[in-house]
């Protein structure tokens, strides 16, 4: 549990998103952390500045191309 909290805190710092929004998106994506990371990358790389409000919006973003590809999440 501590590692999950640490990861989510780091993710919220990098994406500039609140914990509540991050947890909301994670729930929309069936708790798939890799999908969440992909969603965040595509939002940033396509210069979208909003939080999807439902699964359909998440899927629309996930189906987009990578955009400018300037933003890449890397937790090494």
PDB file with one MODEL, atoms N, CA, C and O in Angstrom:
MODEL        1
ATOM      1  N   UNK A   1       0.816  -1.195   0.000  1.00  0.00           N
ATOM      2  CA  UNK A   1       0.000   0.000   0.000  1.00  0.00           C
ATOM      3  C   UNK A   1       0.859   1.258   0.000  1.00  0.00           C
ATOM      4  O   UNK A   1       0.537   2.243  -0.665  1.00  0.00           O
ATOM      5  N   UNK A   2       1.954   1.213   0.753  1.00  0.00           N
ATOM      6  CA  UNK A   2       2.847   2.363   0.832  1.00  0.00           C
ATOM      7  C   UNK A   2       3.465   2.663  -0.532  1.00  0.00           C
ATOM      8  O   UNK A   2       3.611   3.826  -0.908  1.00  0.00           O
ATOM      9  N   UNK A   3       3.828   1.615  -1.271  1.00  0.00           N
ATOM     10  CA  UNK A   3       4.420   1.799  -2.603  1.00  0.00           C
ATOM     11  C   UNK A   3       3.412   2.398  -3.576  1.00  0.00           C
ATOM     12  O   UNK A   3       3.766   3.243  -4.399  1.00  0.00           O
ATOM     13  N   UNK A   4       2.151   1.963  -3.485  1.00  0.00           N
ATOM     14  CA  UNK A   4       1.101   2.504  -4.351  1.00  0.00           C
ATOM     15  C   UNK A   4       0.915   3.990  -4.076  1.00  0.00           C
ATOM     16  O   UNK A   4       0.812   4.789  -5.007  1.00  0.00           O
ATOM     17  N   UNK A   5       0.874   4.360  -2.803  1.00  0.00           N
ATOM     18  CA  UNK A   5       0.719   5.761  -2.426  1.00  0.00           C
ATOM     19  C   UNK A   5       1.905   6.581  -2.923  1.00  0.00           C
ATOM     20  O   UNK A   5       1.729   7.684  -3.439  1.00  0.00           O
ATOM     21  N   UNK A   6       3.102   6.044  -2.769  1.00  0.00           N
ATOM     22  CA  UNK A   6       4.309   6.738  -3.217  1.00  0.00           C
ATOM     23  C   UNK A   6       4.269   6.942  -4.735  1.00  0.00           C
ATOM     24  O   UNK A   6       4.594   8.023  -5.227  1.00  0.00           O
ATOM     25  N   UNK A   7       3.871   5.905  -5.471  1.00  0.00           N
ATOM     26  CA  UNK A   7       3.771   5.999  -6.925  1.00  0.00           C
ATOM     27  C   UNK A   7       2.733   7.044  -7.336  1.00  0.00           C
ATOM     28  O   UNK A   7       2.999   7.879  -8.200  1.00  0.00           O
ATOM     29  N   UNK A   8       1.557   6.996  -6.719  1.00  0.00           N
ATOM     30  CA  UNK A   8       0.498   7.951  -7.081  1.00  0.00           C
ATOM     31  C   UNK A   8       0.896   9.381  -6.736  1.00  0.00           C
ATOM     32  O   UNK A   8       0.573  10.308  -7.479  1.00  0.00           O
ATOM     33  N   UNK A   9       1.588   9.569  -5.623  1.00  0.00           N
ATOM     34  CA  UNK A   9       2.070  10.915  -5.276  1.00  0.00           C
ATOM     35  C   UNK A   9       3.064  11.419  -6.314  1.00  0.00           C
ATOM     36  O   UNK A   9       3.020  12.582  -6.714  1.00  0.00           O
ATOM     37  N   UNK A  10       3.940  10.554  -6.736  1.00  0.00           N
ATOM     38  CA  UNK A  10       4.920  10.941  -7.764  1.00  0.00           C
ATOM     39  C   UNK A  10       4.220  11.259  -9.085  1.00  0.00           C
ATOM     40  O   UNK A  10       4.564  12.232  -9.757  1.00  0.00           O
ATOM     41  N   UNK A  11       3.240  10.436  -9.450  1.00  0.00           N
ATOM     42  CA  UNK A  11       2.491  10.655 -10.686  1.00  0.00           C
ATOM     43  C   UNK A  11       1.740  11.983 -10.653  1.00  0.00           C
ATOM     44  O   UNK A  11       1.737  12.717 -11.641  1.00  0.00           O
ATOM     45  N   UNK A  12       1.112  12.292  -9.537  1.00  0.00           N
ATOM     46  CA  UNK A  12       0.372  13.555  -9.448  1.00  0.00           C
ATOM     47  C   UNK A  12       1.318  14.750  -9.525  1.00  0.00           C
ATOM     48  O   UNK A  12       0.963  15.787 -10.086  1.00  0.00           O
ATOM     49  N   UNK A  13       2.502  14.611  -8.974  1.00  0.00           N
ATOM     50  CA  UNK A  13       3.487  15.691  -9.076  1.00  0.00           C
ATOM     51  C   UNK A  13       3.911  15.918 -10.520  1.00  0.00           C
ATOM     52  O   UNK A  13       3.994  17.059 -10.976  1.00  0.00           O
ATOM     53  N   UNK A  14       4.176  14.844 -11.232  1.00  0.00           N
ATOM     54  CA  UNK A  14       4.669  14.940 -12.605  1.00  0.00           C
ATOM     55  C   UNK A  14       3.587  15.439 -13.562  1.00  0.00           C
ATOM     56  O   UNK A  14       3.874  16.207 -14.481  1.00  0.00           O
ATOM     57  N   UNK A  15       2.352  15.006 -13.349  1.00  0.00           N
ATOM     58  CA  UNK A  15       1.269  15.374 -14.264  1.00  0.00           C
ATOM     59  C   UNK A  15       0.555  16.655 -13.852  1.00  0.00           C
ATOM     60  O   UNK A  15      -0.283  17.167 -14.594  1.00  0.00           O
ATOM     61  N   UNK A  16       0.884  17.171 -12.677  1.00  0.00           N
ATOM     62  CA  UNK A  16       0.258  18.381 -12.160  1.00  0.00           C
ATOM     63  C   UNK A  16      -1.259  18.191 -12.021  1.00  0.00           C
ATOM     64  O   UNK A  16      -2.051  19.065 -12.374  1.00  0.00           O
ATOM     65  N   UNK A  17      -1.626  17.037 -11.502  1.00  0.00           N
ATOM     66  CA  UNK A  17      -3.035  16.692 -11.318  1.00  0.00           C
ATOM     67  C   UNK A  17      -3.255  16.399  -9.836  1.00  0.00           C
ATOM     68  O   UNK A  17      -2.351  15.909  -9.159  1.00  0.00           O
ATOM     69  N   UNK A  18      -4.432  16.693  -9.338  1.00  0.00           N
ATOM     70  CA  UNK A  18      -4.716  16.425  -7.918  1.00  0.00           C
ATOM     71  C   UNK A  18      -4.826  14.928  -7.662  1.00  0.00           C
ATOM     72  O   UNK A  18      -5.053  14.140  -8.579  1.00  0.00           O
ATOM     73  N   UNK A  19      -4.660  14.553  -6.394  1.00  0.00           N
ATOM     74  CA  UNK A  19      -4.821  13.147  -6.017  1.00  0.00           C
ATOM     75  C   UNK A  19      -6.218  12.660  -6.357  1.00  0.00           C
ATOM     76  O   UNK A  19      -6.391  11.539  -6.834  1.00  0.00           O
ATOM     77  N   UNK A  20      -7.217  13.503  -6.113  1.00  0.00           N
ATOM     78  CA  UNK A  20      -8.598  13.135  -6.396  1.00  0.00           C
ATOM     79  C   UNK A  20      -8.827  12.863  -7.873  1.00  0.00           C
ATOM     80  O   UNK A  20      -9.468  11.875  -8.232  1.00  0.00           O
ATOM     81  N   UNK A  21      -8.307  13.734  -8.733  1.00  0.00           N
ATOM     82  CA  UNK A  21      -8.453  13.525 -10.178  1.00  0.00           C
ATOM     83  C   UNK A  21      -7.725  12.258 -10.612  1.00  0.00           C
ATOM     84  O   UNK A  21      -8.244  11.480 -11.413  1.00  0.00           O
ATOM     85  N   UNK A  22      -6.544  12.058 -10.089  1.00  0.00           N
ATOM     86  CA  UNK A  22      -5.763  10.876 -10.464  1.00  0.00           C
ATOM     87  C   UNK A  22      -6.486   9.596 -10.052  1.00  0.00           C
ATOM     88  O   UNK A  22      -6.564   8.648 -10.833  1.00  0.00           O
ATOM     89  N   UNK A  23      -7.007   9.566  -8.845  1.00  0.00           N
ATOM     90  CA  UNK A  23      -7.745   8.387  -8.386  1.00  0.00           C
ATOM     91  C   UNK A  23      -9.026   8.191  -9.189  1.00  0.00           C
ATOM     92  O   UNK A  23      -9.410   7.057  -9.477  1.00  0.00           O
ATOM     93  N   UNK A  24      -9.689   9.285  -9.554  1.00  0.00           N
ATOM     94  CA  UNK A  24     -10.894   9.216 -10.381  1.00  0.00           C
ATOM     95  C   UNK A  24     -10.568   8.599 -11.737  1.00  0.00           C
ATOM     96  O   UNK A  24     -11.280   7.707 -12.200  1.00  0.00           O
ATOM     97  N   UNK A  25      -9.494   9.068 -12.378  1.00  0.00           N
ATOM     98  CA  UNK A  25      -9.096   8.522 -13.678  1.00  0.00           C
ATOM     99  C   UNK A  25      -8.687   7.058 -13.554  1.00  0.00           C
ATOM    100  O   UNK A  25      -9.020   6.240 -14.412  1.00  0.00           O
ATOM    101  N   UNK A  26      -7.976   6.735 -12.503  1.00  0.00           N
ATOM    102  CA  UNK A  26      -7.561   5.350 -12.281  1.00  0.00           C
ATOM    103  C   UNK A  26      -8.784   4.441 -12.157  1.00  0.00           C
ATOM    104  O   UNK A  26      -8.795   3.328 -12.683  1.00  0.00           O
ATOM    105  N   UNK A  27      -9.804   4.919 -11.464  1.00  0.00           N
ATOM    106  CA  UNK A  27     -11.034   4.133 -11.328  1.00  0.00           C
ATOM    107  C   UNK A  27     -11.733   3.982 -12.683  1.00  0.00           C
ATOM    108  O   UNK A  27     -12.218   2.900 -13.012  1.00  0.00           O
ATOM    109  N   UNK A  28     -11.786   5.072 -13.473  1.00  0.00           N
ATOM    110  CA  UNK A  28     -12.394   4.991 -14.803  1.00  0.00           C
ATOM    111  C   UNK A  28     -11.679   3.979 -15.686  1.00  0.00           C
ATOM    112  O   UNK A  28     -12.293   3.353 -16.550  1.00  0.00           O
ATOM    113  N   UNK A  29     -10.389   3.823 -15.467  1.00  0.00           N
ATOM    114  CA  UNK A  29      -9.576   2.919 -16.282  1.00  0.00           C
ATOM    115  C   UNK A  29      -9.417   1.547 -15.626  1.00  0.00           C
ATOM    116  O   UNK A  29      -8.460   0.828 -15.911  1.00  0.00           O
ATOM    117  N   UNK A  30     -10.341   1.192 -14.761  1.00  0.00           N
ATOM    118  CA  UNK A  30     -10.363  -0.116 -14.101  1.00  0.00           C
ATOM    119  C   UNK A  30      -9.078  -0.415 -13.338  1.00  0.00           C
ATOM    120  O   UNK A  30      -8.599  -1.549 -13.325  1.00  0.00           O
ATOM    121  N   UNK A  31      -8.531   0.614 -12.703  1.00  0.00           N
ATOM    122  CA  UNK A  31      -7.313   0.509 -11.880  1.00  0.00           C
ATOM    123  C   UNK A  31      -6.102   0.006 -12.657  1.00  0.00           C
ATOM    124  O   UNK A  31      -5.218  -0.636 -12.090  1.00  0.00           O
ATOM    125  N   UNK A  32      -6.064   0.295 -13.945  1.00  0.00           N
ATOM    126  CA  UNK A  32      -4.932  -0.072 -14.797  1.00  0.00           C
ATOM    127  C   UNK A  32      -3.946   1.100 -14.833  1.00  0.00           C
ATOM    128  O   UNK A  32      -4.154   2.083 -15.544  1.00  0.00           O
ATOM    129  N   UNK A  33      -2.882   0.974 -14.058  1.00  0.00           N
ATOM    130  CA  UNK A  33      -1.894   2.050 -13.931  1.00  0.00           C
ATOM    131  C   UNK A  33      -1.215   2.343 -15.276  1.00  0.00           C
ATOM    132  O   UNK A  33      -0.916   3.498 -15.579  1.00  0.00           O
ATOM    133  N   UNK A  34      -0.977   1.317 -16.069  1.00  0.00           N
ATOM    134  CA  UNK A  34      -0.314   1.527 -17.360  1.00  0.00           C
ATOM    135  C   UNK A  34      -1.211   2.295 -18.321  1.00  0.00           C
ATOM    136  O   UNK A  34      -0.732   3.114 -19.105  1.00  0.00           O
ATOM    137  N   UNK A  35      -2.505   2.032 -18.262  1.00  0.00           N
ATOM    138  CA  UNK A  35      -3.453   2.783 -19.082  1.00  0.00           C
ATOM    139  C   UNK A  35      -3.508   4.238 -18.630  1.00  0.00           C
ATOM    140  O   UNK A  35      -3.603   5.152 -19.448  1.00  0.00           O
ATOM    141  N   UNK A  36      -3.447   4.438 -17.321  1.00  0.00           N
ATOM    142  CA  UNK A  36      -3.442   5.791 -16.773  1.00  0.00           C
ATOM    143  C   UNK A  36      -2.215   6.557 -17.256  1.00  0.00           C
ATOM    144  O   UNK A  36      -2.317   7.720 -17.645  1.00  0.00           O
ATOM    145  N   UNK A  37      -1.073   5.913 -17.231  1.00  0.00           N
ATOM    146  CA  UNK A  37       0.150   6.561 -17.700  1.00  0.00           C
ATOM    147  C   UNK A  37       0.039   6.889 -19.189  1.00  0.00           C
ATOM    148  O   UNK A  37       0.453   7.966 -19.617  1.00  0.00           O
ATOM    149  N   UNK A  38      -0.509   5.983 -19.969  1.00  0.00           N
ATOM    150  CA  UNK A  38      -0.707   6.217 -21.400  1.00  0.00           C
ATOM    151  C   UNK A  38      -1.667   7.384 -21.610  1.00  0.00           C
ATOM    152  O   UNK A  38      -1.423   8.242 -22.458  1.00  0.00           O
ATOM    153  N   UNK A  39      -2.747   7.423 -20.850  1.00  0.00           N
ATOM    154  CA  UNK A  39      -3.712   8.517 -20.947  1.00  0.00           C
ATOM    155  C   UNK A  39      -3.048   9.856 -20.645  1.00  0.00           C
ATOM    156  O   UNK A  39      -3.221  10.820 -21.391  1.00  0.00           O
ATOM    157  N   UNK A  40      -2.294   9.917 -19.559  1.00  0.00           N
ATOM    158  CA  UNK A  40      -1.621  11.171 -19.184  1.00  0.00           C
ATOM    159  C   UNK A  40      -0.643  11.617 -20.266  1.00  0.00           C
ATOM    160  O   UNK A  40      -0.575  12.803 -20.591  1.00  0.00           O
ATOM    161  N   UNK A  41       0.110  10.680 -20.821  1.00  0.00           N
ATOM    162  CA  UNK A  41       1.052  11.034 -21.893  1.00  0.00           C
ATOM    163  C   UNK A  41       0.314  11.588 -23.104  1.00  0.00           C
ATOM    164  O   UNK A  41       0.735  12.591 -23.682  1.00  0.00           O
ATOM    165  N   UNK A  42      -0.777  10.946 -23.491  1.00  0.00           N
ATOM    166  CA  UNK A  42      -1.513  11.398 -24.672  1.00  0.00           C
ATOM    167  C   UNK A  42      -2.188  12.739 -24.434  1.00  0.00           C
ATOM    168  O   UNK A  42      -2.260  13.563 -25.345  1.00  0.00           O
ATOM    169  N   UNK A  43      -2.683  12.970 -23.227  1.00  0.00           N
ATOM    170  CA  UNK A  43      -3.255  14.281 -22.914  1.00  0.00           C
ATOM    171  C   UNK A  43      -2.202  15.370 -23.073  1.00  0.00           C
ATOM    172  O   UNK A  43      -2.444  16.391 -23.717  1.00  0.00           O
ATOM    173  N   UNK A  44      -1.036  15.147 -22.484  1.00  0.00           N
ATOM    174  CA  UNK A  44       0.036  16.151 -22.553  1.00  0.00           C
ATOM    175  C   UNK A  44       0.561  16.318 -23.982  1.00  0.00           C
ATOM    176  O   UNK A  44       0.743  17.443 -24.448  1.00  0.00           O
ATOM    177  N   UNK A  45       0.800  15.220 -24.667  1.00  0.00           N
ATOM    178  CA  UNK A  45       1.397  15.280 -26.001  1.00  0.00           C
ATOM    179  C   UNK A  45       0.454  15.828 -27.067  1.00  0.00           C
ATOM    180  O   UNK A  45       0.900  16.282 -28.121  1.00  0.00           O
ATOM    181  N   UNK A  46      -0.842  15.787 -26.795  1.00  0.00           N
ATOM    182  CA  UNK A  46      -1.819  16.378 -27.705  1.00  0.00           C
ATOM    183  C   UNK A  46      -2.296  17.736 -27.194  1.00  0.00           C
ATOM    184  O   UNK A  46      -3.262  18.302 -27.706  1.00  0.00           O
ATOM    185  N   UNK A  47      -1.605  18.245 -26.180  1.00  0.00           N
ATOM    186  CA  UNK A  47      -1.855  19.572 -25.609  1.00  0.00           C
ATOM    187  C   UNK A  47      -3.299  19.739 -25.151  1.00  0.00           C
ATOM    188  O   UNK A  47      -3.914  20.783 -25.371  1.00  0.00           O
ATOM    189  N   UNK A  48      -3.834  18.698 -24.510  1.00  0.00           N
ATOM    190  CA  UNK A  48      -5.183  18.731 -23.950  1.00  0.00           C
ATOM    191  C   UNK A  48      -5.061  19.040 -22.470  1.00  0.00           C
ATOM    192  O   UNK A  48      -4.323  18.364 -21.752  1.00  0.00           O
ATOM    193  N   UNK A  49      -5.759  20.028 -22.019  1.00  0.00           N
ATOM    194  CA  UNK A  49      -5.620  20.502 -20.644  1.00  0.00           C
ATOM    195  C   UNK A  49      -6.904  20.298 -19.843  1.00  0.00           C
ATOM    196  O   UNK A  49      -7.442  21.248 -19.275  1.00  0.00           O
ATOM    197  N   UNK A  50      -7.386  19.078 -19.800  1.00  0.00           N
ATOM    198  CA  UNK A  50      -8.593  18.805 -19.040  1.00  0.00           C
ATOM    199  C   UNK A  50      -8.537  17.399 -18.467  1.00  0.00           C
ATOM    200  O   UNK A  50      -7.657  16.607 -18.804  1.00  0.00           O
ATOM    201  N   UNK A  51      -9.482  17.109 -17.604  1.00  0.00           N
ATOM    202  CA  UNK A  51      -9.602  15.777 -17.016  1.00  0.00           C
ATOM    203  C   UNK A  51     -10.826  15.104 -17.637  1.00  0.00           C
ATOM    204  O   UNK A  51     -11.947  15.578 -17.453  1.00  0.00           O
ATOM    205  N   UNK A  52     -10.629  14.014 -18.365  1.00  0.00           N
ATOM    206  CA  UNK A  52     -11.784  13.302 -18.928  1.00  0.00           C
ATOM    207  C   UNK A  52     -12.779  12.962 -17.831  1.00  0.00           C
ATOM    208  O   UNK A  52     -12.391  12.618 -16.715  1.00  0.00           O
ATOM    209  N   UNK A  53     -14.072  13.061 -18.156  1.00  0.00           N
ATOM    210  CA  UNK A  53     -15.074  12.850 -17.118  1.00  0.00           C
ATOM    211  C   UNK A  53     -15.777  11.497 -17.166  1.00  0.00           C
ATOM    212  O   UNK A  53     -16.584  11.183 -16.292  1.00  0.00           O
ATOM    213  N   UNK A  54     -15.468  10.691 -18.195  1.00  0.00           N
ATOM    214  CA  UNK A  54     -16.083   9.362 -18.257  1.00  0.00           C
ATOM    215  C   UNK A  54     -15.198   8.420 -19.075  1.00  0.00           C
ATOM    216  O   UNK A  54     -14.212   8.846 -19.676  1.00  0.00           O
ATOM    217  N   UNK A  55     -15.561   7.140 -19.091  1.00  0.00           N
ATOM    218  CA  UNK A  55     -14.760   6.127 -19.795  1.00  0.00           C
ATOM    219  C   UNK A  55     -14.666   6.427 -21.284  1.00  0.00           C
ATOM    220  O   UNK A  55     -13.623   6.209 -21.901  1.00  0.00           O
ATOM    221  N   UNK A  56     -15.756   6.927 -21.863  1.00  0.00           N
ATOM    222  CA  UNK A  56     -15.763   7.208 -23.302  1.00  0.00           C
ATOM    223  C   UNK A  56     -14.735   8.280 -23.663  1.00  0.00           C
ATOM    224  O   UNK A  56     -14.029   8.157 -24.664  1.00  0.00           O
ATOM    225  N   UNK A  57     -14.655   9.332 -22.842  1.00  0.00           N
ATOM    226  CA  UNK A  57     -13.651  10.373 -23.090  1.00  0.00           C
ATOM    227  C   UNK A  57     -12.243   9.816 -22.925  1.00  0.00           C
ATOM    228  O   UNK A  57     -11.341  10.169 -23.685  1.00  0.00           O
ATOM    229  N   UNK A  58     -12.054   8.960 -21.952  1.00  0.00           N
ATOM    230  CA  UNK A  58     -10.742   8.335 -21.758  1.00  0.00           C
ATOM    231  C   UNK A  58     -10.373   7.512 -22.992  1.00  0.00           C
ATOM    232  O   UNK A  58      -9.247   7.598 -23.483  1.00  0.00           O
ATOM    233  N   UNK A  59     -11.307   6.725 -23.487  1.00  0.00           N
ATOM    234  CA  UNK A  59     -11.041   5.891 -24.663  1.00  0.00           C
ATOM    235  C   UNK A  59     -10.762   6.744 -25.894  1.00  0.00           C
ATOM    236  O   UNK A  59      -9.919   6.384 -26.716  1.00  0.00           O
ATOM    237  N   UNK A  60     -11.458   7.868 -26.033  1.00  0.00           N
ATOM    238  CA  UNK A  60     -11.200   8.777 -27.155  1.00  0.00           C
ATOM    239  C   UNK A  60      -9.766   9.272 -27.116  1.00  0.00           C
ATOM    240  O   UNK A  60      -9.081   9.287 -28.139  1.00  0.00           O
ATOM    241  N   UNK A  61      -9.314   9.675 -25.944  1.00  0.00           N
ATOM    242  CA  UNK A  61      -7.933  10.160 -25.800  1.00  0.00           C
ATOM    243  C   UNK A  61      -6.951   9.020 -26.039  1.00  0.00           C
ATOM    244  O   UNK A  61      -5.949   9.204 -26.730  1.00  0.00           O
ATOM    245  N   UNK A  62      -7.222   7.857 -25.482  1.00  0.00           N
ATOM    246  CA  UNK A  62      -6.317   6.721 -25.647  1.00  0.00           C
ATOM    247  C   UNK A  62      -6.200   6.283 -27.110  1.00  0.00           C
ATOM    248  O   UNK A  62      -5.186   5.708 -27.504  1.00  0.00           O
ATOM    249  N   UNK A  63      -7.215   6.548 -27.902  1.00  0.00           N
ATOM    250  CA  UNK A  63      -7.182   6.187 -29.321  1.00  0.00           C
ATOM    251  C   UNK A  63      -6.506   7.244 -30.193  1.00  0.00           C
ATOM    252  O   UNK A  63      -6.337   7.035 -31.395  1.00  0.00           O
ATOM    253  N   UNK A  64      -6.122   8.368 -29.607  1.00  0.00           N
ATOM    254  CA  UNK A  64      -5.408   9.417 -30.349  1.00  0.00           C
ATOM    255  C   UNK A  64      -3.981   8.967 -30.632  1.00  0.00           C
ATOM    256  O   UNK A  64      -3.464   8.050 -29.994  1.00  0.00           O
ATOM    257  N   UNK A  65      -3.352   9.630 -31.603  1.00  0.00           N
ATOM    258  CA  UNK A  65      -1.939   9.347 -31.825  1.00  0.00           C
ATOM    259  C   UNK A  65      -1.124   9.995 -30.707  1.00  0.00           C
ATOM    260  O   UNK A  65      -1.688  10.628 -29.814  1.00  0.00           O
ATOM    261  N   UNK A  66       0.173   9.844 -30.751  1.00  0.00           N
ATOM    262  CA  UNK A  66       1.031  10.337 -29.677  1.00  0.00           C
ATOM    263  C   UNK A  66       1.281  11.834 -29.715  1.00  0.00           C
ATOM    264  O   UNK A  66       1.953  12.359 -28.827  1.00  0.00           O
ATOM    265  N   UNK A  67       0.768  12.530 -30.699  1.00  0.00           N
ATOM    266  CA  UNK A  67       0.939  13.976 -30.752  1.00  0.00           C
ATOM    267  C   UNK A  67       2.393  14.357 -30.907  1.00  0.00           C
ATOM    268  O   UNK A  67       3.139  13.716 -31.647  1.00  0.00           O
ATOM    269  N   UNK A  68       2.787  15.386 -30.219  1.00  0.00           N
ATOM    270  CA  UNK A  68       4.139  15.916 -30.353  1.00  0.00           C
ATOM    271  C   UNK A  68       5.190  15.046 -29.668  1.00  0.00           C
ATOM    272  O   UNK A  68       6.384  15.184 -29.934  1.00  0.00           O
ATOM    273  N   UNK A  69       4.753  14.164 -28.801  1.00  0.00           N
ATOM    274  CA  UNK A  69       5.613  13.205 -28.095  1.00  0.00           C
ATOM    275  C   UNK A  69       6.743  13.867 -27.301  1.00  0.00           C
ATOM    276  O   UNK A  69       7.840  13.319 -27.192  1.00  0.00           O
ATOM    277  N   UNK A  70       6.467  15.028 -26.760  1.00  0.00           N
ATOM    278  CA  UNK A  70       7.466  15.716 -25.941  1.00  0.00           C
ATOM    279  C   UNK A  70       7.429  15.232 -24.493  1.00  0.00           C
ATOM    280  O   UNK A  70       8.407  15.390 -23.761  1.00  0.00           O
ATOM    281  N   UNK A  71       6.310  14.647 -24.079  1.00  0.00           N
ATOM    282  CA  UNK A  71       6.140  14.240 -22.691  1.00  0.00           C
ATOM    283  C   UNK A  71       6.147  12.717 -22.597  1.00  0.00           C
ATOM    284  O   UNK A  71       5.360  12.049 -23.268  1.00  0.00           O
ATOM    285  N   UNK A  72       7.023  12.171 -21.776  1.00  0.00           N
ATOM    286  CA  UNK A  72       7.104  10.735 -21.589  1.00  0.00           C
ATOM    287  C   UNK A  72       7.281  10.442 -20.098  1.00  0.00           C
ATOM    288  O   UNK A  72       8.229  10.915 -19.472  1.00  0.00           O
ATOM    289  N   UNK A  73       6.362   9.660 -19.543  1.00  0.00           N
ATOM    290  CA  UNK A  73       6.484   9.263 -18.143  1.00  0.00           C
ATOM    291  C   UNK A  73       7.526   8.160 -18.021  1.00  0.00           C
ATOM    292  O   UNK A  73       7.491   7.166 -18.746  1.00  0.00           O
ATOM    293  N   UNK A  74       8.439   8.354 -17.102  1.00  0.00           N
ATOM    294  CA  UNK A  74       9.488   7.358 -16.902  1.00  0.00           C
ATOM    295  C   UNK A  74       9.800   7.318 -15.408  1.00  0.00           C
ATOM    296  O   UNK A  74      10.269   8.302 -14.837  1.00  0.00           O
ATOM    297  N   UNK A  75       9.540   6.199 -14.795  1.00  0.00           N
ATOM    298  CA  UNK A  75       9.768   6.043 -13.367  1.00  0.00           C
ATOM    299  C   UNK A  75      10.866   5.017 -13.121  1.00  0.00           C
ATOM    300  O   UNK A  75      10.602   3.909 -12.656  1.00  0.00           O
ATOM    301  N   UNK A  76      12.067   5.388 -13.429  1.00  0.00           N
ATOM    302  CA  UNK A  76      13.208   4.486 -13.223  1.00  0.00           C
ATOM    303  C   UNK A  76      13.943   4.907 -11.976  1.00  0.00           C
ATOM    304  O   UNK A  76      14.941   4.287 -11.609  1.00  0.00           O
TER     305      UNK A  76
ENDMDL
END
